[in-house]
Amino acid sequence: MRVTAALSIAATLGAVQGTILGFNSGASDDQGNAKNQQDFEREFTAAKNLNGAPGEFNTIRLYSNIQWNTANTPIAAFPAAIATNTSLLLGIWASGTNNIDNELNALTAALQQYGSKLADLVVGISVGSEDLYRVSEPGLRNNAGVGQNADTIVRFIKDAKSRLANTALQGKPFTHVDTWTAWVNGSNKAVIDEIDFVAVNAFPFYENDLDNRIENAGSLLNSALTATEGVAAGKDVWVTETGWAYTGPAFGAATASVDNAGKYWQDVGCKLFGKRNIFWYTLRDANPDNQVKFAITDNLSTTPRFNLTCPANSETLPAPAPITSNSTTPTGNATGSSNQTQSGSSGSGSLSGSGSSSGNSSSGGSSGGSGSGSGSGSGNGSASGSASGPASPSSTGVVQSTGAGSFISVSLVNSMAMALSVVFAAAAWAL
């Protein structure tokens, strides 16, 4: 039985490795309202039809399985994905809670309703987003928000595997999304041991402790990927959030502009597309309160802000820049308190991380983030990570969001992972 499951996972990873082009998507829109099925369908359709894109962006990363502002209603992204034939990297929000029962209840309910129509679209299942970063030394220093330690994330992953073992998702690969600094922290090795591939959020834009000018973005990103691969034990490394802001305040030497966002796409994205599984941050912003904006289109137009066409022969990324992680001490226990959880927002971070949440952050994530959902992201602040969108509480009090982080911090929830982490927890929720 274990051999069969292992072969299934290997087949899934082999089928998608090097082929995924996707975006992050939160559970709420840029006004903080829950996205309905029509909203998701419009978003997924736009992603596939971008003028000049180097391929079809036909995969979406979610931060939560729960519809925004509900306890455990399946997210409307599920029927939208089926209607548009869009693949999904599922997200289970893992912070601010003692269990993931509501996430799993929503997912299993959706499987009962849609069966293989939904399951066949799933490329993987992510349990948590930047939770380890938020309880790490830099995360605590940057007020990144509520997170979880490695033991809890491992427990949640095992819980998810157990609940889904006899469903249509049996054999799908599992992962956890976090920043490179969280991955290289030896106290988190148990999480790497428990997952099938490693997912990292990396944002040179937020690496304000380094020379993070746009000209150095490629080498900084390569440093984050190289460091992550060094501890991945031979497992695939997926980029689950990266991008460059087109407007907003500067972070260190990084300036936000349409030209720089386009240059990051050309100089960095084009050297990754088709070679590594990647989810760009982002197609649409979700947090109206976030000053830092990453969306490559305006109002889901298929005409992007900048040229998406890649050169005929895109070379590899420049050599990694010399960087070291300042997160070497064991990660702590879940931090922060929350009487309510939000699901469905997202955010983005910096080289050191991304997430969602409003607040200040340095080398760990900046706030911003958009979307709805339960999760964490990065908040406004200095240094690493940003989220695009505010996370709003759900009826259950769980925050979900998606976020895009920097080298160090990653994304947080699903728009539900795309808002802000209050600095990280919220940003990820919004995306």
N, C-alpha and C positions, 0 to 999 in steps of 0.2 A: 504493500500500500504506500509506504514511504517512497519506494523507488518510483512508483507511478506518479506520485505527486511531484517528485523532484524532476522527472522527465517533463512533466507538464509545465513546470515553472521554467525549465531550461528552454523549452520550445517557445514559450511566451516571450521570454527575454530575447531569444534569438530572432524572433519574428519582428520585434520592434527596435532592437538595438541599432542605432545609427540612422533611424528612419523617422523618428517622431519630430514633428514640427507642431508646436502648440502654444497656447496662451493660458494664463491664469484667469480664473473667473470667480468673482465673489457672488454672494447670495443677494446683495442689494444693489440698487442702481446708484447713480451719482447724486441722487437726492435723498438717499438713505431709505428708499422704499424697497420692499421685497420685490424681487424679479419674479414674474410669472412665466409660464411656459412660452408665451409669445416673445417676451423679452429675451429669454435664452435662445430661442430659435433665431431671432434676428441677429444676435451676437455671434452664434455659431456659424450662421450663413455668411456673415461679413468676413469672418476669419478665413473662410475657405476661398473667398473671391477678391482678395486684396490685389490691386493693380501692381504689377511688377514683382510680386512676391517670388522668391526662389523655389517655391514649392507650395503645396496645399497645406495650410495650417489646419489640420483636421482633428486635432486632439486638444482637449481642454482639461486643465487641472482644477479640481474642486477642492475647497477647504473643509467642507462638511457635507454630510448626507441629509441634513435637516433644513427644511424650508425656513427662511427667515421669519423670526417672531412666532415660531411654533415650538411645541415641546419635542415632538418626534415625527412630524409629518414629513414624508419623503420630499426632497427638494425637487422643484419643478424642472431642474436641469435634466432629470432623468428622461421624462417623455420628450423633452426637446432634443436630447441627444439621439434618441431613437428616430424621431421624425426627420432629423437632418443627417443621420448616419455619422455622427461625431463620436470619436473615441474618447474615453475618459480615464484620467488618473484620479481615482476616488480619494477623498480626504476624510479623515476621522479627526475631529477636533478633540484634543486631549488635555488641555490646560483648564484650570479652574474647576476641576471636577474630580471625584474619587473613583469614577467608573465611566465607561463609554457605552453604557446600556442604551441610552437614547439614540446615539449614533447608530448602533447596531440594530436597534429596533426599526429605525427608519429605513436602513439599508435592506434588512430582511423583508420588511413589508413591501418594498419596491421590487425585490426579487420575486416575491409571491405574485405580485401583480403583473410584472413584465417578463419574468423568466429569462430565457436565453436571449431575448431581444435586447435586454439591458446587459446581461453578463458578457455577451460576445463583444461588446464595445469596450469592456474594461481592460486596460493595459497594465494596471497595477493598483495597489491599495496602499495609501500612505496613512500611517497612524501617527498623528501629531505633526506640528510645524514649528520649528525653532524653539521648542519647549526647553531643550537642554541649554541653548544659548541664554535663555532668559533667567535661568538659575545659576549661570556661571559667574565667575568673578567680574568679567566685563559687563555682562547683562545686568547684574545687580548694581554695578557702579553707574550704569546708564539708565537705571530705573526702567528696565525693559518690560516689566509687567509680570504677570503670573505665568509660571512655567511648571515643569515637572523634572524630576531627576531620572537617571538612567533606569533604576530599578522599576519605577512606575511605568515608564515607557515600554520596557520589556514586558511587564505584566499586561499592559494594554494590548500589545501586539499578540501575545499568546491568547488573550481573551478573544481577540478578533479572529485569529486563526481557528480557534475552537468553535466559535459560533458560526463561522462560514464554511467549516469543513465539509458539511453535507449539503451544501447549496450549489447553485449554478456557478458560484465563484470559486469553487474548490480548485486548487492548483494555481490560482493567480498569484503573482509575485507580490511580496510585501516590502514596504520601505518605511523610513522615517525621514522627514525633511528637516535639515538644520544647517547652520553656518559651518564654514570650514574650521573655524576655531573650536567649535563644539566637537567636530569629528576628530580632530587631532588630539583632543583631551583624552588621555588614557583611561580616565574614569568612566568614559562612555563606551568603551570597547564592547560591553555586553550587548549594546543596541546593534552595533555592526554585526556581531555574531548572530543576532536573531533575524536580521533582514536579508532579503535576496539581492537587493541592489541599494546603493547609497545615493541619496538625493541631496543636493547642495544648492543653497541660494547664495549668490555672489554678486555684489554691486560695488565695483571700483568707485562709482560716483560718491559713495558714502565713506570711503577710506580716507578720512581727513587727517589721519595720523601719518599718512604717507604722501608722496608726491603724486597726487591723484589727478593730475591734468589729463584731459582726454587723450593726449598723445601717449600716455603711459597706461591707458586702460587695458590694452591687450595683455601686456606683461603682468599687470596686477591680477587680472582674471586667471591667467595661466598659472600664477603662483598659487592661487586658491585651489584650482583644480589639481595641480600637482601635489599639493600638501594633502588634499583629500584622498587622492589615489594612493598616496603613500601609506595610508592606514586602512584602506578598503579591503585588504586581504584578497586582492584579485577580483573583487566584485565590480560590476559595472557602476560607473558614476554618472548620474543624470544631472543636468542643470535644470532645476525646477523654478528658478527665478533669476533673471538678469535683465538689465536694460539701462537706459540713461535718461534722465529727466530732460524734458524740453522747456520747462519753465519752473521758476521757483528760486529760492535763495541758494547761494553757493555753499558747498561743503568742502572746506579746505581749499585746494587748488581746483576743484571741480566746479565748473559753471554749467548751469542748465540753459540750453538753447536748442532750437530745432536743428541747427547745423551740427551741434555736438551729438544730439540724439541720432541723427542720420549717420554721422561719422562712426559712432559706436556700432550701429547696425552693420555698416560696411566693413569696418576694420576688425570687429570682433565677431558679430553675429554670422557674417558670411563665411568666416573661417571655421564655424562650428556647425552650421546647418548641413544636414546630410551626413555628418561625421559623428555627431553625438546627439543623443536625445535631449531636447531643449524646449523649455516653456518660457517664452518671452514675456517680460513684464513691461507693458501690458497692452492689450487691445483697446480697452476703455478704462478711464479712471472712475473710481466709485465713491471717493470721499470728497464732498464739496468743501470741507474745511481744511483739507490738506493743501498747503501752498505748493508742494512739490508734485508735479504732474508728469506721468510717464506715457500716457496713451499715444499710440502711433497714429490714431485716427481721431477725427472729430465727429462725435455723435454716430459712431459706427459706420462712417462713410467708407466705401471701398477704395477711395482715393486717399492714400496716406499723407502724413505731413511732410515726409521726405521720400526720396527714391529708395525703393526696396530691392531693386534689381542688383544682384550680386555680380561681380566681375566674372568673366569666363573661367579664370583660373585663380580661385581664392587660395592663398597659401595658408600655412599653419600660423598659429598665434606666435608672437615674438617670445623670446626666451623669458622664463619666469623672473620676476623681480625678486631681489632678496628680501624676504619678509619673515617674521617670526610671530608665533602666536603668543599673546599675553594671557592666554587662558590655559594654564597648566595645572591649577589646583583642582581637586575633585569638585564636580558640580554639587550644588546643595540640594535641599529639599524644595518642594514647590514653594514659590514665594508669592506674596501678594494675597489679598483677600478679595473675594467677589461673592456677593449675594445673588448675583444673577449672571447667567451666561448668555452670550450673544452668539448666534450662529450665522455664518455667512458673510464675512467681510474679508478684505484682504489688504495687503500693504506691501511695501517694498523696503528693503534695507540697503545697507552698504556693504563694502567688502567684508566688513566684520559681521554683518548680519542684516536681516530685514525682518519686518514684522509689522505690527500695527499698534497704535496707541499714540496718545498725544503726550508730548512731554519732550524732554531734552534727551539726546543720546549722542554719545560719541563713540566712534569705532564700534558701534554695536547696532545702530539702526536709527533711522530718523523717522519721524512720524509721518503719517500720510497713509494712504491706503484707501481702498474703496471697496465697497461691496458689503455684503452682509454675511452673517454666518457666525459660527462660534469659533473662536480661535484667537490667535494673537498675531501681532504684526509689529510694525515698528512705528514709532510716533515721530512727531516733528522734533527736531533736535539737531544736534551736530554730530557728525561722524557716522555711524554706520547704519544704514537701514532706513527705509522710508516706507510709508504706507500711503495708499491713496484713498482715503475715504474713512468716514466715521463709522464706528461700529455701533449698532444700536441694540439694546437689550431685547432678547427674545422673551417669549412668555415664560420660558423655563428658567431664565436667568443665566443662560450659558452664552458666552461670547464666542462667536466664530468669525474668523476673518482670514484673508489671505494676504500675503504681503510679499514684497520683494525686498531682499536684504542686500547687504553689501558683502564684501568678501567674508566678513565675520558673521554677520547676522543674516538670517534668512527670512522667509516669508512666514506669515502667521496664519490666517485662516482663509476661508473660502469667500470671500466677500460676504462671506463668512470668512474668509481668510483674506480679506483685502482691506481692512480699515486701518486701525493703528493699534499698537500694543500699549498703549499709554506708554508707550513708546513702542513696544513691539507687539504686545498682545493685541492691541487694537488695530494696528496697521495691517497685520496679516488678515484680520477679519475683512477688511474692505477690499483689498486688492486694488 
